[in-house]
């Protein structure tokens, strides 16, 4: 169960990051919230948790915490003055490439 909670949190980080960069209540905003749900249902079923009542509070909490932390990452990224996109993975790649090029110039 702890493993599933951790996976749900990690799965929602990029979606929260995406959600924070689009206008509220727009189609991309709604998609950023709802697209992880089928993956979470598949994880529940594949790990044998099913629809046990005790699993709902921690998984819903992990869902919202992942969305919240992803949005916080987006806000911090923008506060650092880095150019940001709507994709967390792409921004992390750009950060790594930027650091690599800085060390190559030394």
WODAVEN-V49414 format. One record per residue. OMEGA is omega in degrees with one decimal (NA if undefined). D_LAST is the distance of its C-alpha to the last C-alpha in Angstrom with 1 decimal. Layout:
omega/d_last
OMEGA/D_LAST
OMEGA/D_LAST
//
This chain:
omega/d_last
179.0/47.3
177.9/44.2
179.4/42.1
177.4/43.6
178.7/42.8
178.4/39.2
179.3/39.0
178.3/40.7
-179.7/38.2
179.3/35.2
-176.0/36.9
178.6/37.5
-179.6/34.0
179.0/32.8
174.5/36.3
176.8/36.1
178.1/32.7
-177.4/34.3
-177.9/37.4
-177.2/35.7
-178.5/34.3
179.9/37.7
-178.6/40.8
178.7/43.2
173.9/46.2
179.4/44.9
177.8/45.1
179.0/41.4
179.3/41.8
178.4/44.9
-179.7/43.3
178.3/40.3
-169.8/42.9
-179.2/45.3
179.5/43.3
-173.8/42.3
178.5/46.0
177.6/47.1
179.2/44.2
176.7/45.2
178.3/48.9
177.1/47.9
179.3/46.0
-177.0/49.1
-178.7/51.4
178.7/49.3
175.3/48.8
179.8/52.6
180.0/52.4
-176.3/54.5
179.3/55.8
-173.9/56.6
-177.3/57.1
-177.3/55.0
-175.0/51.8
-178.3/51.8
-179.6/50.8
-179.1/47.6
175.9/46.6
176.8/47.3
178.3/45.4
177.9/42.4
-177.7/42.6
177.6/42.6
176.7/39.9
177.2/37.6
-178.7/38.3
-179.5/37.8
176.0/34.5
176.9/33.2
176.8/34.2
175.3/32.6
179.5/29.3
179.7/29.7
178.9/30.5
179.8/27.6
179.5/25.2
179.1/26.7
177.4/26.7
178.0/22.9
177.5/22.8
173.6/21.3
-177.6/23.1
175.0/25.5
176.3/27.9
-174.1/31.0
179.6/29.5
-178.8/27.8
-179.4/26.6
178.8/25.0
177.3/23.3
176.9/21.9
178.3/20.6
178.5/18.9
-179.4/17.3
179.3/16.1
178.4/14.8
178.0/13.1
-179.5/11.3
-178.8/10.4
176.8/9.0
179.8/6.9
177.7/5.5
-178.0/5.5
-177.3/3.8
NA/0.0
//
